[in-house]
Amino acid sequence: MKNNKVASDRQLGFVLMITSSLLFAFVPNSAKVAMNEGSSLIFLIISRYAIGTLILIPIIFFTRNSFFIPRAFLTPTFLASVLALALLVATYHAVNYLDVGLVLLILYAFPIGVALISHIKGTEKINIAKWFCILFVFFGLCLMIFKGGTEVNYYGILVSIFGLFAFVFFVIVSGRLVAQIGSTTLNLHISIWGLFFLLIL
C-alpha cells in the first residue's frame, strides 16, 4: 500500500514538473508579445504576482493549509521571494534582447548549478560521466549563442546568466522551505512579497 502511494506521488510529481515546464516556457513568450505591444516590465510582473495571489488564497482556504509560517522560516522565505523576483525580472528583461528559446535554454541549465553547489558542499557526487554531460551542455549553449555568425547581444546573455544564478539559489532555498511549510504556503508568500516590492517601486 505504501509503495503504491510512493509510486502515485512520483507520477503526480512528474506530471506537475512537465506542466510547470510548459507553463514556464509559455510565460516569457506571452510577456514578450505584451511588451512589444507597449506593456511595461513592472506591470507584467505585478499582474503575474497578483494572479498568483488570487489563485493561491482560495487553495490555502480549501486545503486548510496555514497561511502563517514559523518565525524561524521568515528570513529564508524573504530570501526566496527576492530570488524569485530577480528570476522573473531577468527572464522578462532578457527576452527583449534575445530569442525566447535561448533565454530559456540558459535558465534551464539551473540543475547544473544546483549539482555543482551540492558537489562542493559534499552532499552529492558528480562522477566522470556527469562531468562530460555538463561539458556537453555548455558546449551546446555556446553553439546556440554563437551560431550563424550573427551579432551576439552580450547584455541579454549577462541578464540571462544573472537569472540563471537566481534560479539556482532559488531552487536550493525553496527546496528546503517546501519540506517545512509546504509549496502552496511558500508560493503565496513569494507572491505577496513580490507585490510588496513592486508596489514600492
N, C-alpha and C positions, 0 to 999 in steps of 0.2 A: 504493500500500500504506500509505504514511504517512498519507495523507488519510483512508483508511478507519479507521485506528486512532484518529485525532483525532475523527472522527465518532462512533466507538464509545464513546470516552471521554466525549464530551459527552452522549451518550444515557444512559450509565450515571450520569453526574453529575446529569442531570435526574431520573432515576428515584430516586436516593438523596435528592435535595433534596425531592421530593414525599413520599417515605416518611418522612423525618425531620420534615417539617412536620406530617404526620398524627399521628405519634407525639408530637410536641411538644404538639399540641392535646389528645391523649388523656391525657397525664400529669397536667396540672392538674385535669382533671375527676375522674380517679380519686383524686387527692390530696384534693380537696375532700370526696368521699364518705368517704374514710378518716378525715379529721379530724372530719367530722360524726359518725362512729361512735366517736370518742374517741381516735384515734391522735394522737401529738404531732408537731409540725413537725420536731423534731430526728430522731425515729425514722424518719419518712418519707424524709428526705434521706439519712440513714445507709444505709437499705435501698436507696435508688436508687444510691448510690455503691458499695455492696457488690455489688449485682447487676452493675453496670458493670464492676467489677474482675474478678469471676468470669468474665464473658463475654470480656473483653479478654485475659486472661492466656493462655488456650488459643489465641486468634487470633495473639497475638505468637509463641507457640511454633510453631504450624503454618506461619505465613508466614515464619518465621525473621527477623523484624524484631528489631532490637536493643532491649532493654529500657532500656539506659543511653543517656543523652543527653550531648552535649559540654558541658563546663563553661560555655562561652560562652552556652548557652541555658538554664542553670538559673534565672537571675533572671526572664527572660521567661516561662518555664514556671510558676514560682511565681506571678507576676502573673496569668497566665491562669487559674490554679487559684483564686485569690482572687476574680477577676471572675466565674468560673463559679459559685462558691459563692454570691456575692452575688446573682446572677441567679436561682438556684434558690430561695434563701430569700425573695427579694422576690416571686417568682411564687407560691410556695405560700402565703405570708402574705397576699398581696393577694386571693386568691380567697376568703378568709374575710370580706371586706368588699365585694367587687364581684362582679358576674356574670363567670363564667369567660371568656365571649366578649369582654367589654370589656377584661379584663386582657390577653388575647392580642392584641386589636387594638392596644392601646398598645404592647405588646412588639414586635409585627411592624412597627412604624414604624422599627425599627432601621436599615433601609437608608437612610432619610433622614439619620439621624445620621452614618452612615458617609460618605454623599455630601457632607454639609456639611463634615466634617472634611477629606475629600480635596480639596474645593474650596478651603478655607482654606490647606491645605498646597501647593496648586498642582499636585497630581498628577492631578486630574480637573477638568473644567469643567462647571458647571451652566448650561445655556442658559435662555432665557426660557421655553420650553415646559416644561422640567423644574421651574422655579420655580413656574409655575402649577400643575403636578401636586402639588408639595409643599404649596402653599397649600390645594388642594382636599382633600388628605389630612387636614390639620389641621382644616379646616372640618368634614369628615366625622366626625372624632374628637370634636369639640366637640358635634356633633349627637347622637352616641351617648351622650356623658356627660350632657348636659343635657336629653335627650329626655323628653317626657311630664310634665314638671313635678315629677317625683319628687325626693325629697331626695337630694342627692349626698353620697356618703361621701368627703370630701376626703382623709382619711387613706389610704384604699385607692388613690385616684388618685396621691397622693405616693409610696406604696410602689411602684406600677406604674411611675411615671416613673423612680424610682431603679433599678428593674430594667431599664428601657429603656436608661439610661446604662451600666449594667453590661454589657448585651448589646452595645451599640455598641462599647465599648472591648475587650470580649472578642473580637468578630469581627476587629477591627483587629490585636490582638496575636496571636491564634491563627492568623490568615491567614498571617502571616509565618512562624510556627513550623512550620505544616504543611508548607510547602515545604522546610524544613530537616530536620526529624526524622520527618515522616510523621504522619498523623492518628491512627493506631492507638496509636503510642507516646505521642503527646501526650495523648490521651483517657485512657489508662491512668494516666499521671502525674497528670492532673487528678483522677481518681477516688481515687487513693491519697492525694494531698494533701488532698482533701475529707474523706476518712475520718479522716485525722490531725487536722485542725482540729476536726471534730465530736466525736471521741472525747475530745479535751482538754476541750471544753465539757461 
